């Protein structure tokens, strides 16, 4: 059923003058208020399509920038959130609610990206396209003020009163090849410092500062919980959501470290926390917002898919390891890819859509799906035989 609306007109979305910022801006956050065209269904990993749609928009204005954002193995100079708003959850899909406003957040972390955003906002298309579920761009507004890295650094006043951060979407770090779903100060500020050193032009030596964080930054209060969700293009991620209150030990410490602590805390909402921030994870806000904010952006549909991917990955890794000594990293990568393909296929997604999201040839995805089904049948057969003994 389509939402009630007036006949289509070529009307530009409502915008505020505040969306125009100085050319020297290096950091900014933009909120898009979106409305579904109809009660379309989304597959749980729709954040991949949002990511791809944004990069396609960048490519239409600046192909060189788009290629750099897509291909550069270092930190990405932007973040993209998932949709913030309620869904009607089905067994395998998420259903958009007509007339409901969904918020979508995009941040820029470099001068080149904020310049693109500035031009793009004046020439926005009428809709955000998520596969076959378009959403009308109703309005746009700032949710993070335009600034520069130096302005962020110079705006810090000492002594500070501590730092409160809220993690709205599942947040996780990579540690020794695995997900680490805890807001340990060392990991938090290692994450922020990487972005700072990549984009600020004001580099900081990492080890002395992070050693100071490890010994001097205290967790005064926290309320967190863990959740497993589909993460990025392949596999699942165990992350945390909630809030944390940080303070400093009462010692005579170098002022530059304390200043950097508050500066990076102010950077956190722009750059997000942890990994896969360009696929909706690690959305971070200043303050303790648990009482005011809606529930974190996770649904049972997403959790079921993530758990299915994780379970299939374990099955496929166990089978491969029995075949002989192969590099563990390669085993895990292959198992995770096949698990992702099979789990998404089981939800009803087409192989074409999965191939597009994973950036793999269709024939490769088709072959992986067949091999995954065969491996799963073999595994289930082994379990039955073992149960008969």
Rosetta blueprint (number, residue, H / E / L):
1 X L
2 X E
3 X L
4 X L
5 X L
6 X L
7 X L
8 X L
9 X L
10 X L
11 X L
12 X L
13 X L
14 X E
15 X L
16 X L
17 X H
18 X H
19 X H
20 X L
21 X L
22 X L
23 X L
24 X L
25 X L
26 X L
27 X E
28 X E
29 X E
30 X E
31 X E
32 X E
33 X E
34 X E
35 X E
36 X E
37 X L
38 X E
39 X L
40 X L
41 X E
42 X E
43 X E
44 X L
45 X L
46 X L
47 X H
48 X H
49 X H
50 X H
51 X H
52 X H
53 X H
54 X H
55 X H
56 X H
57 X H
58 X H
59 X H
60 X H
61 X H
62 X L
63 X H
64 X H
65 X H
66 X H
67 X H
68 X H
69 X H
70 X H
71 X H
72 X L
73 X L
74 X L
75 X L
76 X L
77 X L
78 X E
79 X E
80 X E
81 X L
82 X L
83 X L
84 X E
85 X L
86 X L
87 X L
88 X E
89 X E
90 X L
91 X L
92 X L
93 X E
94 X E
95 X E
96 X L
97 X L
98 X L
99 X L
100 X L
101 X E
102 X E
103 X E
104 X E
105 X E
106 X E
107 X E
108 X E
109 X L
110 X L
111 X H
112 X H
113 X H
114 X H
115 X H
116 X H
117 X H
118 X H
119 X H
120 X H
121 X H
122 X L
123 X L
124 X L
125 X L
126 X L
127 X E
128 X E
129 X E
130 X E
131 X L
132 X L
133 X E
134 X E
135 X E
136 X E
137 X E
138 X E
139 X E
140 X E
141 X E
142 X E
143 X E
144 X E
145 X E
146 X E
147 X E
148 X L
149 X H
150 X H
151 X H
152 X H
153 X H
154 X H
155 X L
156 X L
157 X L
158 X L
159 X L
160 X L
161 X L
162 X L
163 X E
164 X E
165 X E
166 X E
167 X E
168 X E
169 X E
170 X E
171 X E
172 X L
173 X E
174 X E
175 X E
176 X L
177 X L
178 X E
179 X E
180 X E
181 X L
182 X L
183 X L
184 X L
185 X H
186 X H
187 X H
188 X H
189 X H
190 X H
191 X H
192 X H
193 X H
194 X H
195 X H
196 X H
197 X H
198 X H
199 X H
200 X L
201 X L
202 X L
203 X L
204 X L
205 X L
206 X H
207 X H
208 X H
209 X H
210 X H
211 X H
212 X H
213 X H
214 X H
215 X H
216 X H
217 X E
218 X E
219 X E
220 X E
221 X E
222 X E
223 X E
224 X E
225 X E
226 X E
227 X E
228 X E
229 X E
230 X E
231 X L
232 X L
233 X L
234 X L
235 X L
236 X E
237 X E
238 X E
239 X E
240 X E
241 X E
242 X E
243 X E
244 X E
245 X E
246 X E
247 X E
248 X E
249 X L
250 X L
251 X L
252 X L
253 X L
254 X L
255 X H
256 X H
257 X H
258 X H
259 X H
260 X H
261 X H
262 X H
263 X H
264 X H
265 X H
266 X H
267 X H
268 X H
269 X H
270 X H
271 X H
272 X L
273 X L
274 X L
275 X L
276 X L
277 X H
278 X H
279 X H
280 X L
281 X L
282 X L
283 X L
284 X E
285 X E
286 X E
287 X L
288 X L
289 X L
290 X L
291 X L
292 X L
293 X L
294 X L
295 X L
296 X L
297 X L
298 X L
299 X L
300 X H
301 X H
302 X H
303 X H
304 X H
305 X H
306 X H
307 X H
308 X H
309 X H
310 X H
311 X H
312 X H
313 X H
314 X H
315 X H
316 X H
317 X H
318 X H
319 X H
320 X H
321 X H
322 X H
323 X L
324 X L
325 X L
326 X L
327 X L
328 X H
329 X H
330 X H
331 X H
332 X H
333 X H
334 X H
335 X H
336 X H
337 X H
338 X H
339 X H
340 X H
341 X H
342 X H
343 X H
344 X H
345 X H
346 X H
347 X L
348 X L
349 X L
350 X L
351 X H
352 X H
353 X H
354 X H
355 X H
356 X H
357 X H
358 X H
359 X L
360 X L
361 X L
362 X H
363 X H
364 X H
365 X H
366 X H
367 X H
368 X H
369 X H
370 X H
371 X H
372 X H
373 X H
374 X H
375 X H
376 X H
377 X H
378 X H
379 X H
380 X H
381 X H
382 X H
383 X H
384 X H
385 X H
386 X H
387 X H
388 X H
389 X L
